[in-house]
Amino acid sequence: KPPLGPTVQHEVAPCVLLVAVNHPLEAACRRAAAGAVQARLEVCDVASATTQAALHRPFALLVPSDILEFDPAEFRALAKTVNASLVRLPNEADSDRLVARLIEALSGASARRAR
């Protein structure tokens, strides 16, 4: 057998998961994720949220208020399981103000994950 070489370290690109397909604030969420920590935004529906969170290991879950209210305990548990911060999105918001708030929230979530 050939000798084993050193293990190559891989870096996981920072990821934010939006649990809402075709949400009107998706573009604002994408800008905030990129602006906060150069993270990519993945989008999924509620039915695949657990699978997508396990696959992508996001540092933040973005969940619109109306979806979060459906089962807040389950979303908190999912966030805890994948070591992500849970960020509630308003159902309607000014896009520019939302981006500024999300950048702050996502920067904090990324820093918490790094600790």
Order of alpha helices (4+ residues) and beta strands (2+ residues): beta-alpha-beta-alpha-beta-alpha-alpha-beta-alpha
